[in-house]
Amino acid sequence: MEIIERNFISNDWITLVLLTSLVLIALMKLYKPQLLLGYSIAFFSQGFIENRSNKNPSIFSVFHVLIFIFSLLIFSLCIHFLLSNYLENYTSSYLITLGGVSAFILIKYLIIKLISFSLEIEELTRYFLFSKTGYLYSISLWLFPILVFYQYTYSNDKILIVYLLLLMAFRGILVIKNNKKLIFNHFFYFILYFCTLELAPLLIIYKTTTI
């Protein structure tokens, strides 16, 4: 009898990522339950984002570090799922995705800070940039249960894409609505910012993955 080799790819690492994310949520709930709740419902509470912006919390605060790491894990996993047709479903592929997302966010943050400092518009753009980041944290919290559902119940890329696009569109509408005075008073610079730091990276990522 001929021996048939069985190829088995373990997805235990996905369970580990989701479990780590759950632990981070638990830590945030224990440390600052009101902040966790605030980010969870930030889409429906403009006052929360505005209040956090006025307090201007340090990016190195414990809660900020926890929710930042949580968001990195969730967005990287979501991207990995959506690119699963192009990537091997191994831990290394996810780590590469995680590294790429981390590098993208870090480089983008440094560029924005450099531009804001050079043009002396840090105070002017503080709420705009904080609202963009705050709503991203909210999206990561909303994505978490969907990714669990996607992994263990019903893996449908179309549903995941539509859900993510709806969240991102909602975020974009809220950012523009809450910063309309700043945006329309400096419309040319807003378009320049959008094309350079928002649209161009997405086009580069798309071209890279379709080559």
Secondary structure, DSSP 8 states (H G I E B T S, - for coil): -----------HHHHHHHHHHHHHHHHHHHH-HHHHHHHHTGGG-HHHHHHHHHH---TTSHHHHHHHHHHHHHHHHHHHHHTTTTS-SSHHHHHHHHHHHHHHHHHHHHHHHHHHHHTT-HHHHHHHHHHHHHHHHHHHHHHHHHHHHHHHT---HHHHHHHHHHHHHHHHHHHHHHTHHHHHHTHHHHHHHIIIIIIHHHHHHHHHHH-
